[in-house]
Amino acid sequence: MFLRRVLLCVTLVLAGAGFNVTPAHAAPDFSVLIFSKTAGFRHDSIPVGITAIQQLGTQNNFAVEATEDATQFNDANLARFRAVIWLSTTGDVLDAGQQAAFERYIRAGGGYLGVHAAADTEYDWSWYGGLAGAYFAGHPAIQQATIRIEDTVHPSTAGLPANWSRTDEWYSYRTNPRSSVHVLANLDESTYTGGSMGADHPISWCHAYDGGRSWYTGLGHTQASFSEPHFRTHLLGGIRYAAQGTGSCTVGSPPAGTFSQVTLAKGVAEVGEPMGLTVLPNRGVLHTSRNGVVRYTDVNGNTKVAMTLPVYSHDEEGMQSIKADPNFATNRWVYIFYAPPLSTPAGGAPATGTPAQFAPFNGVNKLARFTVRDDYTIDPASLVTILDVPTSRGMCCHVGGDIDFDAAGNLYLSTGDDTNPFDSAGSAPIDERADRNPAFDAQRTSSNSNDLRGKVLRIRPGATGGYTIPAGNMFPVGTPNTRPEVYAMGFRNPFRMSVDKATGVVYLGDYGPDGGAIADRGPAGTVSFERITQPGNFGWPYCSNYNTPYYEYTFPSGPSLGQFNCAGGPTNNSRNNTGITVLPPSQAAWLPYGGAGPWRPELGGGGPMGGPVYNFNPSLVSDVKWPASYNGKAILGEFTSRWIKAATINANGTAGAIDPIPWSGTAIMDLEFGPDGALYVLDYGTTWFGGDANSAVYRIEYNSGGNRAPIAQAAANPSTGAAPLTVQFSSAGSNDPDGDAITYAWDFTTNGSTDSTAANPTFTYSANGEYTATLTVRDTGGRTSTASVVVGVGRPGIQIIGPPNGAVFQFGDLIPYEVRVTDPNAGTIDCNRVVVNYVLGHDSHGHPIASKTGCTGSIQTTVDGEHDAAANIFGVLAAVYTPPTGTAVQAQHQLQPRTRQAEHYSTMNGVQLAAKASAHGGNAVGYIENGDWISFTPYNLTGVTGFKARVASAGVGGTLTVRAGSPTGTVVSTVTVAPTGSWETWVDVTGTVTVPTGTHQLYLVFTGATTGSLFDIDDFTFTSGGTEPPVGNLALNRPATASSVEGAYVASGAVDGSLTTRWSSAFADPQWIQVDLGQSYAINRVKLTWEAAFGSAYQIQTSADGTTWTTARSVTGGNGGVDDNTALGATGRYVRINGTTRGTGYGYSLWEFEVYS
């Protein structure tokens, strides 16, 4: 809608689109009216659009009139036209009488056709909003993108390229119209920047409305659009539908030759925190939740608990994947990979210590086989152990844990590196220090030939348990210092994989680190899809997905000792390695992406999920099986970017076309083709470590024609409450894809009876309990589908009272919390059943860091050591209550860092990203013009007093206003931005904050001159207490003194930011070093990097005057290395380390003495 400073004005010459021309003497078939009045932004494409439609009329024998006179909206005049084309109208263009006339016109069978900004029109006329289908929300800069045609039959999309790439201004809409319209085309957000609707982004649609017809396209911003033959074909087909009803636009009816998505189970009660699924021969699905619950969902969508297994669930551990045996029909076996409880201590494992201190946290993840009963419950007593994989418990991360079989019956198991990534600066975690928990060294796992972790294992399960080794693995049986189970090694977190039954090729998604490139450590983090055709080494932790080497690094502070030899074979000289020393050469990934690249533009995100290969079976009788055109294609999923795509495999094994699969969901967790030839998808949802309303099991079917089954959708309001509970049930969204009439049958208690045949009945539950209400819909051909919804009567409730959702914090803070639980079945609440987890959120995934038990307490956040400082990271508090009986309930609050990068907005209007070396993180929000905005959610500004933004402007400058709730909402802060002289010259602008009550979405709204760019914004900070919270090391280059000095090693050497200079004391006790911070600060963290001569006992002290000291913490049993003391809760201008006991015969020696607020 808005012009950008980088755009050129181009005069375009319209040409004919090659349509058949009707002889000039023929009477027009019909007449249409073009209406192009604007009360807001006016598009310069309107005149050429009118000309183009007039040309189409001449070429296709219909008459065209054009007007901007709203008085023509009267009954007599409108009756002359078969359709009215709203051509990029904006704002309120009709008065009440004119609106009423147009409503009567549509109800009489008239047609509406909306082009582009017709969705930016009449926001206060709800009838018009329903007619158009959706209102405009925002757009990025003009750019090329790819449109995926969903309906290849409708005249407005027939003949268009299936993947139509073109340049336009791409609208996002306030709501997704799919449930109320027939979608013709979808916009692939992975092919452009700035989209805000996700994987399902309708861009053109049609539907019958209030007696008439409606057709809309979001295309047509540019003048060039109207000279494109494909766009003119699109527009002409829309006119024919709106004016003549040509083409089918049944709502919710995907035409033959397209996909449809069926919901089988949805929500926490039916899915839990979803981890893995397997599809059984009867098309039922067994799916796992991380807390140990296995559920069974039948082909019609009825869900029940199949088994609950006790698990150890610290960090990412718990129950992982499930897989049916290839001979399930006869043996009823399924395999589950999970963490048995054992005797592991509660809480986290120590980061430093002795082997005896680490040993209690040694555990296993178990691959076990179970037998499924005839009723599809699972007998826990049928457990048979196949394989135990050692683990280091009490510490995050990377379990892996996917299971699959090849055609010969060999079982494949993927395992993660079981390594903590958070103290390696986002680079290779290869910390070999003797007193360091081995869980910080991935050389003990992924690159250890004698360990089962960080691998793909290949075994043959035994009939009575255990396994044998098939031929062809990486290390033959009997090879010293190796495990024969290993098929491939060198993986970080191979979370999802599959084996192509036709070829035996393994397709796998491997997660990489999140950090940026570091000159003496290694490349930026990347992820990959792997295609494994034979045993091999895939590099981690020595080589990236691009086979770029990391550096051998001396922890904690260097030096680097040179790059690893990826091409010749890395050397594993870690003290934690029990395998061979020189490894096979590493190999680059099949499809790496992220980092510096290069990578395929169809990819993107950071959550690769290896999916199955489709093997078309021509003899299979199924009306939902995928077509032969997908035969041999690998299905790839992306957890963070929310897409599913099909990759063509070239004859040489490289990837050909990578095309999207239509689906609407949030976070792909698992993918599997069923015996019916349909794709089953497990959706994780949008919260962390607990599941939510978006967690689901779906079936993606191909519509091959014939009588298709109806689609059932069920909802309940309310779905929880105290008895007696009256529930309003809804069948909204239920339909038949063939347009058949459907009937309804409700069973409110799943006892086999039909309790109601109404579409939207009510029912009252008189007793507490968990009830499953099932809706069965039947079409006129006798086909049925069901949907179910769980109603919890007397279900417990949980709230996080504090901190509020969206509270502002600083990494390293100690966060006090309060959780409130109500449980009508328990009487007094047992707070030992409440667990609060602190999760480090990153983009759309999270890393569990710490947990506490209890309804109140404090939980320690950490200063992140893996992600880039400008990464999109934040905190999450997740509280879970597990009642003595029934389903666990959870609540989550997000914590916002004080400083956020502007490019990490939730939604935006008009802006685009600008790559700038001078910007923090390398990107800023730029190309800002009057009325543009960016938003962030959630925010609760309690305790905040100030706002600061880092800005630059070679333009005219302007005003930045922070608003709550909407772009026109309550003003929170306002700052003026003056020109800085350059787009690379950054300054800070500050303002005070008026705190709104509660939690809100915040909008940063940019205003100023109506032409030209205003300014760029890099990041913004919320401050408290009237002063900006200090960022960074407060002791850096501040005056330092000490009790004594050894030689040239003066006190200033410990506060100069260099790990090549140090302070050393005399060889006696006690000794001290202190630093003057220049003013009083809150002191929450002191980090000491010791040289070989360390303090085994010392005090951290603070003082206001340098004379009277208060001890913030006493440390005993120190063992050198890095002592990172957090949550000190002290204040002072002076900070002192008072050493009382030396750890060696020498003095005290510090490379660095760092202080943080």
N, C-alpha and C positions, 0 to 999 in steps of 0.2 A: 504494500500500500504506500509506503514511503520511499522516496528516491534516496539512493545511497551516493555518497560522494565519489565512489569508484565507478558509477555507471555512466555510460555515454548515451547521449540522445541520438537515436538513429531514425532516419526516415525510411519507412518500409514501403515497397511497392506491392500492392496486393495482386495476386495471380489467381486464376481459376484453380479449383481443386481437382479438376479432372472428372467431374460428375457428368452423368448423362444429361443432355440438354433437351427439354421438351419443346416442340415447335411453338413459336411465339403466339400463334393464333389460338392455342388451346385455352379454354376458360380455366382460371385458377381453381385448384382442388379445394383450397381453403385460404383463409387470411389469418395473419398473426399481427399482433401489436407489440412493437418494441417500446419499453418504458425505461428511460435512463436518467430520471431525475436523481439528483444527489443533494443531500443536506449535510454531508460530511466531506471526506476526502473524495476528490474527483479523479478518476482514472483517465489518462490520456489515450487509452485504448478504446474508449467508447465510440468515437467517430469511425475508426476503422472496423470496429465490431458491427456497427450499423451497416456499413457498406458491405461487409462480408455476408451478413444475413440477407441483405437485399440481393446479392449475387446468388446466394443459394436459392432464394425464392425464384429468381429468373430461370435458373438452371433446372429447377425441380418443380416448377409449376405451382407455386403458392404466392400469394400476395403479401406484401410487407408494408406496414405503416410504422412510423417512428414518432414518438412524442416525449416531451418532458412536462406536459401539461396534465397535472393531476386531476383537473376537472373532467378529463375524459373518462374517469372511473365513475361512470353512471350506468344504470341498467341498460338503457337503449344503446349506448355506444359499445359497451363491452359485448353485447349480444352479437355484434358483427364479426367477432373474432373467435376462432377455435382455440387459440392459446395466446397468453400474454407473456412476453419474454422480458424479465427483469434483468437488464444488462448493467451489471456493476453499480446498481443503486446503492446509496449509503444513507444512513440516518433515518429520520422520521419523514416520510415523503407523502403520506396520505393523511387527510383528516378523518374524523370518526365516520362521517357520512360516506366518504369514498371507500373507507375500509369495509363498511357494511355492504356497499355495492359489490365490491370484489368478492366478499364471502358469498353473496348470493350467486354471483357468476360461477364460482367453483362448485357450489352445491347443485347448480343446474347442469353440471357436466363439463364445465370449462377446464382448460389446461393451463398450468403454470410451468414456466421454464426459468430457472435461476442460474445466472452466470456469475461466478467468482464472488464479487462483493455483495451480491444479493443476500448473502448470509450475514452481511454487516449492516442490516437494515431492520428497522421497526422492532427494536428490542423490547418495547413495552406492549407490543401486540402479540400476545401468546398464540393466537390462532395462526398468525403468519409464521411464527417460529415452528409450529407443527407442520405447516405446509412446506416450508423450506427444508425442514428436517433437522437443522442444527444451526446455532449461531456461531459466528466468527469469534475466535479467542485470541489469536496472534499469529505472527509469521516471522521467519528469519529473512535474510537478504535473498534476493533473486539468485537462483543457482540451479544447476541440473540435478534431477532426481529421476528415479525409476518408478513408474506406475505399474502395478500388477493387475491385469485384467481378470476379474472374477467371473463375469458373465460374458462368455464368448458368443452368445446367441443374440442378445438384445441388439437392435439395429444401431444403437449409439456406441456399442463396443465391439460388434462383430467386425472382423477384418483388421482390427488394431493389433499391433505387436503384443504378444503375451506379456513381455517385459518392455514397456514403452518408456524410453528415456527421452526426456525433453527438459527445456529450461522454462521456469515460471516462478511466480511467487507462491510459496506453498503454505496454504492456510492450515492451521489447527483449529479445532472447534471446541466449544465449551463442554459439549457432551458427545459421546459416541452415538450416532444415530442408528446403529445396526439393528437394534431391537425393534425399530418402528419403520424401517425402510428396507428396500431391496438394494443391496450394495452392488454396484456395477464394477467399480474399480477401487483399488486400495493403494495407498502411497507407502512405499518401502522407506521407512525412516533411516534404515542403515545406509542408504545411498545419498543422504545429504545431512547437513548439520542444522540443528535448531528445531527439529520436530519435538512435539510434546505430548503426542497421543500414544506412543508406544507401538507395539507390533501390529495392532489393529487400527489403521488410520484410513477410514473411508474417505474418498475424495470425489466420488461421483455416485449418485444413487437416484432411485425413482420409487414412487409408491402411489397407490390410490389414496385420496384424501378427501374426506367430507363430501363425497359425491363426484369429485373431479379427479384430475391426474396431476402429479407433480414430478418434475425431473430437474435435477440440480447437478452442476459441475463446479468444482473449486478451481478449475483451470481458467485461463483467459485474462490474466493480469496484463501481459505484455501486448504491445501492438503486433509483434511478430506472430503471436499465437494464431491470429485470424488469417494468416496466409499459409499456415501449415496444413497440408492436405489431411493428415490424420486428425488434427483438431477439428477441421471443418466436417470431416466424416462423423466425428463424435457429436458435434453440435447439430448436424442435420438429423441424426438418429434421435437425438433428444427432442427436436422439434416434431418429428413424426410421432413420437410417443405422446407428447403433451397435446398435440393437436388432433391426432387420429387414433391414439391408443394402440399404435403398432408396437408389439413386443410385450412380454410378460414382466410384471413387476410385483409379483406376490411377495408380501413381506415375509421375511424369514425363509424363503424358498430358494436355496441354491439350485441353479439349473443343472441338468445332466451335464457331466463333464467337469464338475467342480467338487470341492471338498466341503464337508460339514463337520462341525465339532459337537460331540455329544457329551454332556456332563454325566459322569457315573457316580461320583462322590465328591462332596465339597464341604469345607469347614473343618474346624478342629475336631469336632465330635466324630466325624466320619473319616478323617485322614490323619489327625494328630500333626506332629512335625514330620512331614513325609521324607523318606529316605530312599526307598527302592520299591520296585514292583516286578511281578512276573505274571504273565497271562497264561491261564490254564487251558487245556483242550476244550473245555465247555464255554470259553470266552469269559469266564469269571476271572477276577484279578485278586491276587494276594499282594498286599502292600504293607510296608513296615514303617513304624515310627521310631524315632531315636530313643524314646523312653522304654522300648521293649515290647510295644503292642504291635501284633500282627492283625490286620483286618482283612476280611474277605468281602469283596463287592461283586455281586453276580452280574450277569449280562444286562439285566434290566436296571441296575443301579441301586439295588438293595444292599446295605452294608451292615456287617456285624463284626464283633471282635472274634478272631479265630484263636488267638493265644496271647497271653501276657507272660513275658520272660524277664526275670530279674536281670538288670544290666548295671554296669558301671558307666556313669554318664558325665564324668568330668570333662570339661572342654568339649572337643568334637566327638568324644567317644560315646558309645552306646550301641544300639542296633543299627546296622548299616543295610546291606542289600539282601535280597532274597531271589532265589532262582529255582524254577521247577526242573526236575530231572528230565532228560530227553524221553525217558520211558514212563513219564508220570501216569499215563493212562492205565498202566498195569501195576506200577510199584507205589504210586501215591507219594513219592519222595519230593521234598523241597530242601534246599540248602540255604542256610542263613549265616552271615558273618556278623559277629557281635562281640561285645566286651562283657564277659562274665564278671560278677562282683568281686570274687576272690576275697582276700583280706586286706585290700589296698586301703591305706589310711585316707581319711577325709582331707579335703583341702589340697593345696598345691605342694609340689615337691620343691625341695630347696634348690636354688640356682647354683650355689657353691656348697662344698662340703667334702665328705669322705665317701668312699664306696659303701661303707656301712650305713651312712645316712641316706644314700640314694636307693639302696637295695629294697626297702619296703614298698617302693613304687614300681618295682619290676612286675609286669603283668603280661597278659596275653590277650590277643583278639582271636576268637575261636571261629573256625569254619566247621559248622555242624550240620548234620542231616536230621530231618524230622519227617514223620509220617502224617499225612493229612487224612482225617477221618472222612467218612462218606458224606457228612453234613458240612464239610469244608471248614471244620475247626481242626486245630492241630494239637496232637497229644504231646505235652512237654516231656513226658516220660519216655517218648520214643527217641530222645536225643542220642545221636551217635557222633562222636568226635571224629572228624576227618583230619584236621590240621590245626595246630596252634601257632600263631605268629607272635613272637615276643614284642612287647611294647614298653616304652618308658612312660608311666602314668604320672598324673599330677601336673602335666605341662602340655601346652598346645604345641604342635598342630600336625595335621595331615595323616588321616587314617587310610584314605583311598577306599578300598573295600567293595569293588564291584565283582560280580560273578557271571560267567557265561560258559557255554559248552561249544565245542566244534562238532562237526558232523560225525567224527569218530567216537564221540563220547568223552573226550578229554575235558576236564574242568580247568578254566582259566580264572585266576584271582588277581586283581590289582591291589597293590599295597602302597601306602604313602611313606614318606621318608621319616615320619614320626619325630620331627625336629622342630625346635622353637626358632622361629625366624626373626624374633623381635629385637635381638641385640646384635644384628649383623648389618645394619644400615641398608637393608633391602638388597644386600648382595649375598654371596655364598656363605651359609652358616657352617663354618669349618673351625670352630673354637676347640682347640685340642688341650687347653690348660688342664693340668693334673687335678686341680680342685674344682673344676667346672663340671656341672651336671652333664653327662654325656649327651643329653638330649639337645644340646646346642651344637652338636657336630654331626652333620649329615654324612660324613665320611664313614661313620660306623654302620650306616644303613644303605643308602642308595648306591654308593660306590664300593660297598663291601660285598665281595662275591660270596662271602660265607654268612650272609644275613638275608632274611626273607623280606625285608622292608625296602620300599622304593623300587619295587619290581613288578613284573607280570609273571606270575607263577603258573605252571602248567603241570597238572597231575591227573592221575586216573583214580577216582574214588573207589575204595574197596566195598564189597557187598556187605561186610560186617563192620566197617569203619576203617580208618587209615586210608592209605593210598599206595599206588605204585607210580613209577616214573616212566612216562612214555619216551620213546626214542625221539631225538631231535631237539632236545633242550640245549641251553647255552653251555652247560658244563656236564660232561658225561659222568655217570655214577662212578664214584671212586676218585675223582680228581681232587687232589689235596686242596684244602682251604677254600672249598666252594660248596654250594648247595645245589644238588641236581634238580631241585624243583624250579630253578630260575629259568625262565624262557627269555626275558629281556630285563635289562637293568638300567639304572641311571634316571629314575623318575622322581619328581618332587611330590606331586599329589595327583596321581592318575585316577581321578575320582569316578569317571564313567567310561566304560569301554564295551565293545561288543565284538563277536567273532563272526565273520561272514561264513555261513554254513557251506556256501558253494565253493569257496576258495581257501578257507582257513586263515585269511588275512584278519589281523586284529586292528580295529579302529578305536582310538583312545584319545581322550582329552586330558592334557596335563597342565596343571596350574603352575605359573611361575611366580617369582617374587614381585613385590609391588613397588620397589624402589627405583630411583633413577640411576643413570650411569655415574660411576665414581672413577676418577682417573686412575687411581692405584688399586682399585678393588675389582672393577669389571663392568660389564654392560648393564643397560637398563633392563628391568624385568620384562619378560615376555611370557606369552602362553602359546599353546599349540594344539593342533590336532595331529596325531601320529597315525601312520599307516605302517604296521609292523608285519613284514612278510617273512621274516626269519629272525632267529636270535640275534641280539646285538646290544650295544651299549649306547644309551641315549643321552649320556653326558653329565647329568646332575650329580654333585654340585660343582663340577669343574668347568662345564661348558653350557652355554645358553642354548635355547631352541634353535638359534641360527648357527650353532656350533662355534660361537665366539667365546674365547677362554676367559674365565675369571682368574684372579691373581691368588697365589698362595699368600696368605695374610697372617701376620702374627698378632693375635688378640692380646689385649684389647685395643691397642692403639698403633699397631704397626711395628716394624716396617713391612712393606710388601716384598715378597721374595721372587717375583717373576711370575709369568703367566703359565697356566697349565697347558700341557701338550695335547690338544684335542685331536689333531690329525694323526699323531703318532701313537696315542694312547696315554691318558693321564696316569700319573703316579700317585698312589694313595699311601702316603707315609704317616698317616695319623696314628697316634698311640691307641686310638679306639678301633682301628681296623684289625679284623681277624682273618681277612681274606688275602687274596693275591695282591701284590704290590703294584705291578704294572698292568693296567686294564686294557682291554681292547680299544681301538680307536673309537672316538665318539662320532655320532652322525647327526646331521641337521634334521630338523623336524620336517614332516610332510607339508604341513600348513602352519607355519609360525605366524604370529601376529602380535602387534604391540611394539613398544620401544621405537628404535630408529628405523625398523623395517629393513628391506621392503616387504610388504605383505598385501594380500589380495584385498581390494577395496570392499568386497562383499562380506568380509569378516569384520571384526571389531567388537570391543567389549573386553572382558577379562575372565569369563567363566566358561571355558570350553567343555562341552558334554558330549563325549563320544557316543554316537547312536548306532543303530543297526543298519545293515545293508538290506535293501528290499529284494527279495527273490520271488519274482512273479510265478505263480502256479496256474497255467492255463486250464488245468482240469478242476481247480477249486471252484465249487459253486458258492458264490457269495455276492450279494448285491452291495457290499461295502468295500470289497477288496480294491487295492490300488491298481491302476492300469499297468500294462506292459511297458509303457514309456518310462516308468520308474525302475524297471528291472536293472539290478546291479548298481544302483545309486546308493551312496552312503548318506545316511541321515545325520546331520550335525545339529546340535543344540547349543544355545548360548544362554547361560544362567543370568548374566548381568544385562545383556542387551535384549533378552526376551525374544529371540528369534529361533525358528527351526528352518533349516535349509537342506536341500538335496544336492549333493555333489556328484557330478558325473565323473567316473573313473576312466581315464584314457587308457589305451592299450599298454602304454609304458608305465602305468601306475600313477602318473601325475593327475592332478585335479583339473577337470574341464570346467564346464559351466557350474556355477553354484547359485541355485535358484531358491527363492523362499517358498515355504509351505504355509498356506494361510492358517493362522490359528490366533486365538485370543486368550492370553493368559499372562502370567507374571514372571515366573522363574523356573525354567526347565530343570527338573531334577533327575528324571529317568525317562527312557524311551524304549519301546519294544513293539515289534509287530506281533499281532496275535494270529491265531490259527485261521481267522477270517480274512486275513490280508489287510486289516486296518491297523493304524498306528495308535498305540496307547501311550499317553503322556502323563507323567506325574509332575504336578506343579507345586513347588515349594511354598509359594505365597510371598508375602511382603514383610513379614517380621522375622526376627532372628531367634532361633532356638526355641521354638514352641508351636509353630503353625498359626494360621489365622483364617479369616473368612475366605481368603483367596486360595488357600491350599486345596488341591483338587486332584482327581483322577479324570482324565478325558479320553475319549476315543475319537480319532480323526478318521472319518470315513470318506471314501470316494463315491460319488453319486453316479452310478452307471446307468441309471434309468430303471423303469419298472416301478412297481408299487413300493415306495420306500417307507420305512417305519416312521411313525410320527415321533416328534420330539417332546419329551415331558420335562417340565420345569416346575419345581415345587418350592414354596417359601412359607415361612411361618412368622407371625408377628403378634406378640413377642415370642421368642424362642426359649426364653428362660423366665423364671419367676416362681413365686411361692404358690403353693396349692391353697385354694382351688385356682387354677390358671385357665382363663379363657383365651383361646388362640384363634386368630383370624388366619386361615390358610389361603394361599393364592396359587393359581396355576398360570399366572402371567408368564408369557414367553413360550408356553406350550403351543405347538402348531404341527401341521402336517406339511412336509416339504412338497407334496404333490397337490396341495390345496384342498385335500379331502376334509370333510367335516369330522370332528373328533368328539368322543364322549369321555367322561371322567368317572373314575371310581377311586374313592379315598378309603384307606384303611388306617385309622388314626393310631392303632396300637399294634399293628403287624401281627394280628391274630388270625389272619386269613379271611376276615369278613369285610364286606363292603359297608362302610359306615355312612357314606354320602356319595351322591352322584352329581352334586353341584360343582360348578367350576371353582368357586371361591367360598367354601363353607367355613363355619366356625365350630369349635369343639372345646369342651371344658374338661380339663384333667383334674380329678379330685384328690389324687394321692401323689406324694412325692415319688420321683423315679425318673429314669431316662427312657424316653419313648421315641420310637421311630415311626413317623407317619409316612405312608407310602401312597403316591398318586400313580394310578395306571391310566394311560390314555389309549384309546383304540380308534383306528380309522375305519372307513367304510369297507375297506378290503379285509378287515379282521386283524391287521397287524397292530401290535401293541408296543409300548415302551413305558418304563416306570421311572420315577424319581422319588427320592426320599429326603426327609429333613428330620433332624434330631431335635426333640423338644426336651429340655432339662427342667423338670419340675422340682423345685427345691435344690437346684444346683448351686454349689458355692459361688460366691462372688469375690473378686479381688481388686483392690485399688492401690495404686502408688500415691500416697498422700503427699510425699515430698521426696525428692525435689520435683517441682512441677514439670510437666512435659514441655520441652523446649528451653529449659533453663540454660543459662550461659555459664560455662565453666572453663577452667584451664587444665590441660593435661598435667597430671601430677597432683591434682587436688584430692584431698580426702573428702568423699561425698557422704554426708549423713543422709539416711533414708528412713522412711516410715511406710509400712505396708499395712493395709487394713483388709481383713478377711471376714466374710460372713459365710457361715455354713449351717443351714437350718437342721442338718442331720447330725451335727457334731457337738452341739452345746458349746462348751468352752473350746476356743481355738487353740490347737497345739502349734505354737509358732515354730517348733522344730520341723514342721512340715512345710515351712516357707523357705524357699531358697531364692536369693537375689543374686543375679549374675551381672557383672560388668562386661559388656561386649564392646570391642573397638570396631565401630562401623567404618566401612570403606566402600564408597560408591553404593552398590546394592547388595553387598555381602558383609559378613561380620566375623570377627575373631574373638572367641571367648577368652577373657584374660583372668578374671578373678570371680570368686563367688563367696557369699556369706549366707549363713543360716540364721533365721530369726525375723520377726516382724519389724524390729528396729535395729539400728546399728549404723556403722560407717563402712564404706567400701572404698578401697584405694584404687584410684585411676593411675595410669602409668604415662610416662613420657615415651611416646612411640619411638622405637628404634628400627623400624623396618621401612616405613613409608616415607616418601619424599615430603619435605616440609610443606609443600604446596598441594599435597594430595587432598582429595575430598574425604577427610576423616572426621569422625565425630564419636560421641559416646552414646551407649544405650544401656539403660538399666532394665533388666528383664526379671520380673518377679513371678514365681510359680508356686502355687499351693496345690499339694497332692492330698486329697481327702482320704480318710480311712477306706471309704468305698466310693466308687464313681470315678468321674473323669477329672483329671487335673485341669486347673484354670490358670490363666496367666494374664499379666498386664505388662506393658512396656512403655517407657518414657525415653525420649531422645534428649541428649544433652548436646548443646551447640557450643563449639569452640569460640573463644572470644574473637578470634580473627578468622574470617572466611575469605577464600578467594572468590572474586566476583563471578568467575566462569563456572562455578559450581551451582548455579541457580537451579531452582526447581522448574520454573516456567519463565517465559520471557515474551516480550513483544518488540519486534523491530530490530533488535541488536544483532550483532554477530561477533564471533570470537576474532581477536587480532593477535597473531603470534608476535611476541616482542621479547627479545633477549633481555631487555631491562626490566621486564615484569617478573614478579615473583612467580615461579613455576613456569615461566615462558609464555604465558597467555594472559590477555586482559580482555575485558568486554569493551568493544569498540563500535565504530560506525553508529554512534548514538545520535539520534535526532529528537526533536521536540515530540513529547508524548510517548517515547519508548519507555520500557520498564523491564526490570528483572525481579523475580520473587524467590523467597526462601521460606521453608516451613519445616517444623513448627518452631516458633520462638515465644518464650516467656521472658520478659525483660525485667522481672522483679529484681531490684538491687542495682540495676544499671543506671548510670547517670550521664554518660557521655557517648558520643559517636564520632568515629574518625574514618575517613576514606582516603585512599591513595589514588590520586588522579593525575592526568596529564591532558594538555589541550594545546594544539596548534590552531584550533578553531576559535569559535566565539565565546566558549565557556557557557555557563548556564547555572541551573539550580538542581541540586539533588535533594529530593524529599523522601524521607522514610515514612511509609504509611502502613497502617495495620488493617488487614482484612480485605482490601481491594486497592486498585490503583487510585481510587478516589476516597479511600478510607481515612480514618483518624490520623492526623499528623503526629508522628513520633519525634522526628528531628528534621531540620532543614539546614543545609550548608550551601554556600555560594562557591562556585568554581570559576576562578578567573583564568584566562589563558596563561599557560606556562611557557609558551614560546616554541614548544616542540612536542610531538606525540611521544617522545622518549624522555621528556623531562618530567619527573614525578614530584609531586608535593603532597603533603598531608593537609586536609581540611577537616576542621573539627566543629562540633556543635553539641549542645545539650540535648538531653532526652526527656521527653514527657512519657512516662511509663503507662501504657494501657493496661487495664485489668485483664488477666487471663492469658491464654495461649492463642497465638494468631499466626497466620501467614503474613510475612512482611514483604512489602513491595518497595523497591528502590525506584522511584519515578524521576525521570529526567525531563526537564523543561527548559525552554529558552527560545532562541530565534527560530522562526518557522522554516527557515532554509539553512542548509549546511549542517555539518557535524558539530556537536557541542563539545564533548570531551570523552576521554576513555577512563575507565575505572579498573584498577588492578585488584584491590582487596578492601575490606572494611573491618573495623574493630569496634566492639562495644566495651566501654570502660566502666569502672565502678569506683565509688568513693571520691569522685571528683578528680581523680588523677588516673592516667593511663596505667594499666597493669604493666609492669616491666616485662619485656620479652628478652630472652637470651640470658647469657651469663653475666650476672651483675658484678662479678669480681674481675672481669676481663680488664686488664691494664689499669686496675685501681691500685692505690698505694698499699704495699704489703710490708710487714715487718715480722721478725722472728726472734725467738729467744737466743738462737745461735746460728752460725753459718759455717759450713764445712767447705773450705777452699773458696772457689769462685761460684759456688751454687747458692746464689742469694735468693731471698724470698720472692723477688719479682719474677724469678724464673718459673714460679708455680702459677702465676696469674697472667701470663703473656699469650695464652692460647696456643702455645706450641708444645708438642710432645717430644721435642728434641732438647728442651731446656728444663731445668728442675731446681728445686730447693732441697738442700740437705743440711741436717743439723749435726751438732756434736754427738759423739757416741755415748750418750748418757740420758737418763730419765730424771725429771720430766722435760719435755720440750714443747714449744708452741709456735704456731704461725698464725697471723691474723691479717685481715684485709679490711680497709676502710671503704665502704660502699658509697660514701659521699652524702648520703641521706638515709633515713630510716625506711626500711621495706619490710613487708611480710616475707619471712624466710620459710619456704616449704621444702626446699631440696638443696642438699650439698653433695656434690659428686667429687670423690677423691680418686685420682689415678696414681697409684703408688709405683715407685721404682722398686727394685728388688728389696731395698731396706724399707720395711713397712711398719706400721703401728698395729700391734695386736690388741691394744686397748687404748681408747682415746675418747675425748668428750667433744661434742660440737656445742659451742657456746656463742651467745649473742650478747651485745651490749649497746646501750644508747650512747655512752660516752667514752668507751674504750677503757673504763676503769672498773665498773661494777658489771660482773658477768653472770649470765643465767644459762644453766646447762639445758640445752634442748634435747640432747640425746647422749647417752653413754653407750659406747660400743665395746664389747669384749669378744674375744675369740676371733678377731680379724685375721685374715690369711692373705692379705695383699691383693694385687690385681686392681679391680675397680670396685670401690665401695660407693654405691648409689643410694644415699640416704634420703628417703622421701617422707612426705607427710609429717614434717617437723612441727608445723604450727607455731613458729617463733616469729619474733619481730626484732629489729635492731639495725643500727647503722654499721656496727662492727661485727664480724664473724671470726671466731677463733677455733682452731683445732688444737686441743690441749692433749698432747700425747703423754700417756702415763706408763705404758709398757711397750717396749720395742719388740718387734717380731724377730729380729736378728741381732747379732753382736754389733752391728753398725748403728747409725743414728736413724732418724726419720727422713725419708726422701720422697718428695712428691713431684711427679711430672706436671700435674695440673690440680688446682684447687678451684672448683667451680661452685658458684652460688646462684640459686634461682628462686624467684618468688613463687 
